[in-house]
Amino acid sequence: MIPDMFRGRGGCGWLAALLAIALLCAGLSGCGSKYVPGISIPPAPSKKTAPAPAGKGGTYKPYTVLGQTYYPLGSAEGYSETGVASWYGSDFHGKKTANGERYDMYQMTAAHRILPMHTRLVVRNLDNGRTTEVRVNDRGPFVGNRIIDLSYAAASVLGVVGPGTARVSLQTIAGQRIQYVGPFYVQYGAFVVEENARRLRSRLVSRGFAGTRIAKGELHGTTFWRVQVGAFSSLGEAESMRLRLTKESPGCFIIAD
C-alpha cells in the first residue's frame, strides 16, 4: 500500500533516509518501529517534485514514491480538501501500515499522502451525503487524482465499496492534538554490512551511549542494519539528542517503537 522509498549509506547519509521511510512501508518484514513525522532526512532528489504545501503550519521532510515527491504537513489544524476517495481491503488486511500498525480493514482508518499520522478526519461522500470519521494511519493513495484511501469499514459506511470511488470532502477535527508514544530512538546510521554497524555501535557505547542498539530491517530482499541511540521516554529527550548528534551526523532522525 505504501511503496515509500529511501536511499543512502552509513553515518546518516542517503541510506539512513532510505531506512527512515522503510519504517513506513506496509508489508515489509523487520520494520517494527514507527516513523515520527517531521524528524527525518529526505531521500535522493527526484526529477518530478510536487510543490511544497503552503499555509498549513509548515512541512515535514519530503518522501518520494514513483518519482513524485510529497511533503507531509507539520500540522493538521484547519486542513480541508475535496476530491476522489477510493478504498482498500482484504489484500492489505494484516499488513503493516505507514505508522507501524497492522492494517485492519474493519477499523475506521484511512491513508493520506501528507497529513500527520493519527490525524482524525470527517469524511463526507458528496454523492450521497453520508458522513463518517476516520483516523490516518497510512500513506497513499498514489494513483491518479485520488486524495484518500479508506478502509473497508469506512468505505462501507460512506457507500464507496460498490462503486469503488466517490467524490468526498475532508475536514480535520478542530482542536485535535497528535500524541506520539515511545520509547524513542535516534537513528545514527545504517549499513548493508552488519560488521560496519557493530563497529559503529561499539564506538557509540564507548562514548557513553550505552543504550545504542542495532535493528535489522529488510526491503526488496536486501537486509539493512540500523544503528539507533536510545532509548528515550519522551519525544523531547529524543529531539535533544538528535540535535546533539546532528553536529557529527547531519541526517539523524527519530523513530518510536
C-alpha positions in Angstrom: 0.0 0.0 0.0 2.9 2.4 0.8 5.9 2.0 -1.5 7.8 4.7 0.2 11.4 4.8 -0.9 14.7 5.5 0.9 18.4 5.6 0.0 21.9 6.2 1.5 24.9 4.9 3.4 26.3 4.8 6.9 26.6 7.9 9.0 23.0 9.1 8.3 23.5 9.6 4.6 21.1 8.6 1.9 20.8 5.1 3.3 19.6 6.5 6.5 16.9 8.3 4.6 16.1 5.0 2.9 15.6 3.3 6.2 13.6 6.1 7.7 10.9 5.6 5.1 11.4 1.9 5.2 9.9 2.1 8.7 6.7 3.3 7.0 6.4 0.6 4.4 3.5 -1.8 4.8 4.1 -5.4 4.4 7.9 -5.2 4.7 9.5 -7.6 7.2 11.8 -6.5 10.0 10.4 -3.0 10.3 8.7 -2.9 13.7 9.2 0.7 14.6 7.1 3.8 13.8 8.5 6.7 11.9 8.0 10.0 13.8 6.9 12.5 11.1 8.9 15.7 10.8 12.2 14.4 12.2 13.9 12.7 9.3 16.0 13.3 6.2 14.8 13.5 2.6 15.5 10.8 0.0 17.6 11.4 -3.1 16.3 14.3 -5.2 13.7 13.4 -7.8 13.2 14.8 -11.2 9.5 15.2 -10.5 8.8 17.3 -7.4 5.4 18.3 -6.1 5.1 21.8 -4.8 5.5 22.1 -1.0 2.1 22.9 0.5 1.8 26.4 2.0 -0.2 27.9 4.8 -0.7 24.6 6.8 1.7 25.2 9.7 4.9 24.2 7.9 6.0 20.9 6.4 7.9 17.8 7.4 10.7 16.3 5.4 9.6 15.0 1.9 9.5 11.4 0.7 9.5 10.2 -2.9 7.2 7.5 -4.4 7.2 6.5 -8.1 9.2 9.6 -9.0 6.9 12.0 -7.2 8.0 13.9 -4.0 5.5 14.5 -1.3 5.7 17.0 1.7 3.9 15.8 4.8 2.4 18.7 6.8 3.6 19.9 10.2 0.1 20.3 11.4 -3.4 19.0 10.5 -5.1 22.1 12.0 -7.6 23.7 9.6 -6.9 21.2 6.8 -9.7 20.6 4.3 -9.8 19.0 0.8 -12.2 17.9 -1.9 -11.5 15.1 -4.3 -11.9 11.4 -5.1 -11.8 8.7 -2.4 -11.0 5.0 -3.0 -10.7 2.1 -0.6 -8.5 -0.9 0.1 -9.5 -4.2 1.8 -8.5 -7.8 2.1 -5.4 -7.7 0.0 -3.8 -5.5 2.7 -5.5 -6.8 5.8 -3.0 -7.6 8.5 -0.1 -5.9 6.7 1.9 -3.0 8.2 0.7 0.5 7.6 2.9 3.6 7.4 2.9 4.2 11.2 3.7 0.6 12.0 0.3 -0.7 12.9 -1.3 -3.7 11.3 -4.0 -2.7 8.8 -7.4 -3.8 10.0 -10.0 -3.4 7.2 -12.8 -3.4 9.8 -11.4 -0.3 11.6 -12.3 3.3 10.7 -8.9 4.3 9.3 -7.5 5.8 6.1 -4.4 6.5 4.1 -3.4 10.1 3.1 -0.3 11.3 1.4 0.6 14.4 3.6 -1.5 14.6 6.7 0.3 13.7 10.0 -0.3 10.2 11.4 -3.2 9.9 13.8 -5.0 12.9 12.3 -8.7 12.4 12.6 -10.9 13.5 9.7 -14.5 13.9 9.0 -15.2 12.5 5.5 -18.3 13.3 3.6 -19.5 11.5 0.5 -20.6 14.3 -1.8 -22.6 11.9 -4.0 -24.9 10.6 -1.2 -24.4 12.9 1.8 -23.1 10.2 4.1 -20.5 11.2 6.7 -18.1 9.4 8.9 -14.9 9.9 10.9 -11.6 8.2 10.2 -8.0 8.2 11.6 -5.0 8.5 9.3 -2.5 5.6 9.9 -1.1 5.0 6.3 0.3 6.7 3.3 -1.4 6.9 -0.1 -3.1 6.7 -2.4 -0.5 7.1 -5.1 -2.9 6.5 -8.0 -4.4 9.2 -10.3 -6.2 12.1 -8.7 -7.4 10.3 -5.5 -6.9 12.1 -2.3 -7.7 9.4 0.3 -7.8 5.6 0.6 -10.5 4.5 3.0 -10.5 1.2 5.0 -13.2 -1.2 4.0 -15.2 -0.3 7.1 -15.1 3.4 6.4 -15.9 2.8 2.7 -18.9 0.7 3.7 -20.3 3.4 5.9 -19.9 6.0 3.1 -21.3 3.8 0.4 -18.0 3.7 -1.6 -17.4 -0.1 -1.6 -19.8 -0.8 -4.5 -18.7 2.0 -7.0 -15.1 1.8 -5.8 -14.6 5.5 -5.7 -16.6 8.6 -4.8 -16.3 12.4 -4.6 -15.6 13.4 -1.0 -14.7 16.3 1.2 -12.2 16.0 4.1 -12.1 18.2 7.2 -9.8 17.8 10.2 -11.5 17.9 13.6 -10.8 21.2 15.4 -8.5 21.3 18.4 -7.1 17.7 18.0 -3.7 17.1 19.4 -1.5 14.3 17.9 0.5 12.3 20.5 3.4 10.1 19.9 4.2 7.2 22.2 7.7 5.9 22.8 10.2 4.7 23.6 12.1 6.8 21.1 15.4 6.2 19.4 17.7 8.4 17.3 18.9 6.6 14.2 22.5 7.5 13.7 23.4 5.3 10.7 22.5 2.3 8.6 24.6 -0.3 6.7 24.2 -3.3 4.4 27.3 -4.8 6.1 26.5 -5.9 9.7 30.0 -5.7 10.9 30.1 -2.0 10.0 27.0 -1.4 12.1 28.6 -3.3 15.0 31.7 -1.2 14.9 29.7 2.0 14.9 27.6 0.7 17.9 30.8 -0.1 19.8 32.2 3.4 19.2 28.9 5.0 20.4 28.7 2.8 23.5 32.3 3.6 24.4 31.4 7.3 24.2 28.6 6.8 26.8 25.6 6.0 24.7 25.0 2.7 26.5 21.5 2.2 25.1 22.6 2.1 21.5 21.1 -0.8 19.6 21.2 -2.5 16.2 17.9 -3.1 14.5 17.6 -5.3 11.5 15.4 -4.3 8.5 14.7 -5.6 5.0 13.5 -4.0 1.8 13.1 -5.9 -1.5 15.2 -8.7 -0.2 18.1 -6.6 1.0 18.9 -6.6 4.7 20.0 -3.4 6.4 21.5 -2.9 9.9 20.3 0.3 11.6 22.3 1.8 14.5 20.0 3.6 16.9 20.8 5.6 20.0 18.3 5.4 22.9 16.1 4.7 24.5 14.3 7.9 25.4 11.0 8.1 27.3 9.8 11.3 25.7 10.0 12.9 22.2 11.6 16.0 23.7 14.5 14.0 25.1 15.0 12.2 21.8 14.9 15.6 19.9 17.6 17.0 22.2 19.8 14.0 21.5 19.1 14.3 17.7 20.2 17.9 17.8 23.4 16.9 19.6 24.2 14.1 17.2 23.4 16.2 14.1 26.6 18.1 14.6 28.5 14.9 13.7 25.9 13.1 11.6 23.6 15.6 10.0 20.9 13.3 8.8 19.9 11.7 12.1 16.2 11.2 12.7 13.8 9.9 15.4 11.7 6.7 15.4 9.3 5.4 18.0 8.9 1.8 18.9 
